[in-house]
Amino acid sequence: LTAMVNSAVGEILAALRASGDYVSGEALGNELGVSRVSIWKYIRNLKQHGYVIETSSRGYYLVSSPDLLLPWEVTGWEQKVRHYGEVNSTMEVAKELAKKGVEEGTIVVAESQSRGRGRLGREWSSPVGGIYCTVVLRPKVSPAYAPRISLMASVAVARTIRDLFGLPAELKWPNDVLIGGKKVCGILAEMEAETDELKFVNLGIGMNVNCSISQERATSLRDELGRDVSRKMVLGAVLAEIQRQQNVLTTDDLLAEWKKLSVTLGREVRVASLGEEISGKAIDVDSDGALIVACPDGSVKKVFAGDCLHV
Amino acid sequence: LTAMVNSAVGEILAALRASGDYVSGEALGNELGVSRVSIWKYIRNLKQHGYVIETSSRGYYLVSSPDLLLPWEVTGWEQKVRHYGEVNSTMEVAKELAKKGVEEGTIVVAESQSRGRGRLGREWSSPVGGIYCTVVLRPKVSPAYAPRISLMASVAVARTIRDLFGLPAELKWPNDVLIGGKKVCGILAEMEAETDELKFVNLGIGMNVNCSISQERATSLRDELGRDVSRKMVLGAVLAEIQRQQNVLTTDDLLAEWKKLSVTLGREVRVASLGEEISGKAIDVDSDGALIVACPDGSVKKVFAGDCLHV
């Protein structure tokens, strides 16, 4: 039901925005194939969410929309988005939903997080203006492909930033998206699996968008562009890119694209991995997402996880 | 507390068995460094679990012990075993415990399972007389190593059967233990992980031991040996072998040992994997546990999961 309501509300908004003028309840009703009373209820719903809509004898006129990632604002994903104001963490909300068997592709979106989570148990600063979402995926692949899902998401985010804004987004192993060496997006994956089957992989994306970052090693799209951008457009594009990348998850194309965008390969790196520290030249990424490091002593090491420092 | 009680009860049993005669409460108390009243309480506890213990002025005499995998019976693992009569599935019990943060190495053992689980959502027949256990592991390795944990367990079980009984246990990819082509043990792993960290891997082991199997493709240790064996000895040995194998989890030694025991390599196989069917000759196992199949058309395919049929 909610999914259908979201679609209908999206259509009403599209009609009001396309018109730029008053649109009668009757015209909207005809377009959606519902009664004028239903339209009135949808309009009331929109007003409750912060939309300013003037009503007169000529119909409805959209004055302004709130800057929120409401389901019907994320075109193409109206039926999948579950929108929250502030949550502790979209990862926690999504985990609960995934365990309850929520549909593949469900997207948990929050305006801010009180306890946003980053990799390696770190906090992810999550002020209003960013994009914080977790996508519940249930890919029919072996758990061995799980690390690729994070790679895939980082490629999707970098591609989106390049395509929409022409910014030179690059990838730092394993899953950071950088612009000019500064982090603009982090990826976190959490999964439950059996020997032969991924039950779910929750893919968390935290993007610095319309917020100003005062850290030396981080940046935001606003900081880079000197203006705010449409968060719903960014989110919709990232989701579409993830959908596209999922089709190449098990092929070499994904790794090829990751390598093309990588700023880690060819660099001297120091990786703190599970209590060990490995220094050397990052020479490749293996099919399972592991980083291949050529060490000064001539040995070649495979690093699966950890913190990578470009030296 | 329970762990300490289990150890003390184990020591009392060992003393009674070593003596083969009456042992006074005072002697037992001195040996354990506790009061005679404590000894009496431990003895009462044992009787409640089905041990027949005669009491006279000369002390306690152990007449018989129940055939149960009680914690104090699994020498070396008294403090880790949690024993249940019948459970739905040791995997379910262990999952609850793992999520509650139970200690690494905790072992859930049940005498029988009402809804024993096998791979690929199948049922695992779990009558009394088998060994049904799930070990909660929290290895400090990347989630990429998770498939190796199942390989590791199958090696541990095959080694144990060979060492204890001289039976020619072999491995069928991915994790079945066979004797003479018939399945004697199945392995199931279930995990929760983040990008960089395995939160837990629950390793389920279902072994046909002192039960008679009427299926064509399965067997039990009793069927092979023509006699019953000591389940506690088998379980203790498997657990010790798993502990030993964990040290080589990330090395090539594990794969080498798996290959040595494998009955799949070199065989013509048909693998049903995620909706696809792959036929060809099994030529190798990759470092991530995947089966490498040489297909008749000359292509070489890597199979991560699925049902393997030896043709």
Interface residues (C-beta under 8 A of the other chain):
Chain A: R119 L120 K140 V141 S142 P143 A144 Y145 A146 P147 S150 P174 N175 I187 L188 A189 E190 M191 E192 A193 E194 T195 D196 E197 L274 G275 D288 G289 A290 F304 A305 G306
Chain B: R119 L120 G121 K140 V141 S142 P143 A144 Y145 A146 P147 S150 P174 N175 I187 L188 A189 E190 M191 E192 A193 E194 T195 D196 E197 L274 G275 D288 G289 A290 F304 A305 G306
